[in-house]
C-alpha cells in the first residue's frame, strides 16, 4: 500500500515538473503553480489520503515523500521562473534596441573639376618627360605679355589677343600697360630672366581674353606653355617632344605632325596637330624655335643657346577627352553636368 502511494507521489511529481519545464511564459507558469499548490492537485489529493494509511511509519514516509515532492516542485518553479524572467528581459532589450549601424545613403565625395584633371595629367606626363613646373602672375605687364615676346606696340599680332587691361599703374610704369595675361607665354620670359639654361619647364595657368562666351570660347580659360633652352636644340627635338607627349597623353594609337605657321615669338613657327586612331586630325596648339629676340629679352645669348617653345589650351583637352559639346557647361557649376565626369 505504502509503495503504491510513493509511486503515485513520484509519478505526480514528475508530471508536475515536466509541465513546469514546458511553460514558456511567466503567466502560464503562475497558473500551473497555483494549480499544483491547491488541495485538489495530485499531491493535495494524496496528502488528504495519508490518514488512511494504517502504519505510523508508512504515514511518516509518505508524508516525507509528499513534502519532498513539494520542495522539488517549488525548486523547478523557481528555476523556470528565473529562465523565463531572463528571456523576458532579453526580449525587451531586443525590442527596444536601436540599430546604430542603420544604413544611410553613402556620402558622396567630390572630385576634381574636369579642367583640373586635365591640368594635372598634363603636368604628370611632362614631368615624366623631365620637365619641371614654372609659374607666373595672372596680372602681367605689357612688356612680359607682348613686348618681350617680339610683339612691339603696333605689331599686328597683338590684334589676335583681345586684351583685358587693368586700371593700375605700377610705380614708374606707363598707364595702360598692366593687363590680364592673354597667354602663358610671358612665363617663358620670367623663367629665362630668373634661371640659367639649360631650361626644361612647362607652365600651366589661367589666361584671359575679351571674348564673349560661346560653345568654343570662354573669356577665362587655361593654357599650358612649354619651354626648352639648351645647347644645340633643333626643330627635331621639338617634333620628338611633341610626339612623345602625344603618345603618352593620348595613347599609342595617336601620332602628331607639325604644320608651318606664324607666331612672332618663334622662328620657324608651326602648329601641331594630332592624328586620332580613326585617321582624323585635330589641331592642338602652336610651337616653334624660340626667336633670337625673345632669347635676348630673356637675357639669354642666342649664339650660345637655342630652344623651342609650345603652347596649347587645357580646356580644349578636357572638352575633347570627354566630348563636351559646349565649353560653357564646364563652368556652369551645374552639379548634374559636373557629376558625370
Ligand atoms: N601663346 C600662343 C597663343 O596663345 C600659343 C603659342 C604658340 C605658344 C607658339 C608658344 C608657341 O610657346 O611657341 O596663341
Boltz pocket constraint, residues with backbone or C-beta under 6 A from the ligand:
constraints:
  - pocket:
      binder: B
      contacts: [[A, 182], [A, 183], [A, 184], [A, 185], [A, 225], [A, 226], [A, 263], [A, 265], [A, 266], [A, 270], [A, 285], [A, 286], [A, 287], [A, 288], [A, 309], [A, 310], [A, 311], [A, 312]]
      max_distance: 6.0
